[in-house]
Each structure stands twice: as C-alpha cells, then as structure tokens.
Amino acid sequence: MMKTILKAVLIIVAVIFLSPIILGVLWLGGASWSNSHPSMGENVPRVNWLPAAASNVSFYKTYSFTAYEFDIPEAGFITLGQERNWRLSEIESKGCQVRTYRMGGGMREKYPPPTSDLSTEAQIAEYRRQQEVIEPTVTNGLAYQVRQRNGGGITAVYDRTKKRAYVQTNPR
C-alpha cells in the first residue's frame, strides 16, 4: 500500500514538473508544423475569417508570419478596425510600407525577391516595380501599426486609391 502511494506521488510530481516541458515541446511542434504547412490563397472570392464586405482575398498564414489583403469599402475597413481595436489614423505624407502575403516562404517561387545587382536605369526601374508588388507603399489611406523590438506586432493599412486593405502580423 505504501509503495503504491509513493509511486502515485512520484508520478504526480513528475507530471507537474514535466508538464511545462511537455507543453513547450507540443507548442514548438505545432508552430513548426504551421510554418512548414502554410495556408495560402490568391484572389479567393471570400473567406469566413473576414467580414462579408471583404472580397478578392489573398493570404499566407503560418504561426510566424501572416499576411493578407482584400478589397473592401473604406467604411467596412473602419468597422473591422473598430472590432479589432485598431486605432486607425491617416497615413502621413511619406506613406506606409506594408509586407504582403507575397513575402511568405511558399510564395517566393511565384514572387521572388528582386535582385539588387543593378547597373542600368531600366534595371533600377524594374527592381522598384517588383519591390512595390511585394512591399507596396500606401500614401492615401488609413493605417494602424504596433511593432515590438523583436519584430512581433501588426500592420494594418487601407489604400483608398485601390480600395484595398493589407494586414500583416507576427507573434512574439
């Protein structure tokens, strides 16, 4: 009887002390799996995780990097921002650059980073065009950005000219 109680106590103590380690391993495994199996889509008519007013959705979602963009009227974007507690403000004159879903690892074959080995005006113009596709700068619209020193945070931008929203997030 005493041996059984001692074994039970040892098992309970082991579980209590090992639980954080087990949970940590499970979390790392889940994050690693998510990063190697992204959820991707381009020009999807609608998704269930955005409001009904959102259309033409393109996205790349993993644990470490999530980016999506979609067409939406400005009023719909403002409502979405209010629901998510984004403190939207007017974009300043220098503009706001946003990382798009095209920067996700699984999208690099379709949207490779532009080469920076430039020597002619035509190469420089092509580099700028390619960079603007991957990381556009919005100069007329609304933005919300919170970034931590470790790179985590969120950028949400609405482009009034294109009537298109861009959201990019990283955990940490």
Secondary structure, DSSP 8 states (H G I E B T S, - for coil): -HHHHHHHHHHHHHHHHHHHHHHHHHHHHHHHHHHHS-EEEEEES--TTS-TT-EEEEEEE-SS-EEEEEE--HHHHHHHHHHTT---EE--TT-EE---GGGSGGGTTTS--------SHHHHHHHHHHHHHHS-EE-SEEEEEEE-TTS-EEEEEEETTTTEEEEEEE--
